[in-house]
Amino acid sequence: MRNAVLATLLFLGATITVAAQSVYVANTGSKYHKETCFHLKESKSELDFEKARKLKYEACKHCKPLGYKNGTSPSSLESKLFSRSKSAVAAQCIVKTKAGSRCKRKTKNSNGRCYQH
């Protein structure tokens, strides 16, 4: 009895693993997707995950299918930090004026000071 249960569990585990390794590609795209991705509205073809990787398909960043890297590598984290500093949101200048109040100008400089200070 125990062997039958074990065999059933192994069979179910194998079928779930096989089903999870299917990805979909659009007829004209260079990325692979989950079946429910909105990029596959017009056309889609089912493909094995390993075959998609061998054919140099990349993972879709919207649906995040199998093999998607979430960008936590040091180089990508570094590039995100630098890209944010370039498009920083303007903040109020941190310098106090002679009157003792804070400067009213806005700045995007990383040092927090406006053009005058």
Secondary structure, DSSP 8 states (H G I E B T S, - for coil): -HHHHHHHHHHHHHHHHHHHTEEEE-SS-SEEE-TT-GGGSS--EEEEHHHHHHTT-EE-TTT--TT---S-SHHHHHHHHHHHHHT---EE---B-TTSSB---EE--TTS--TT-
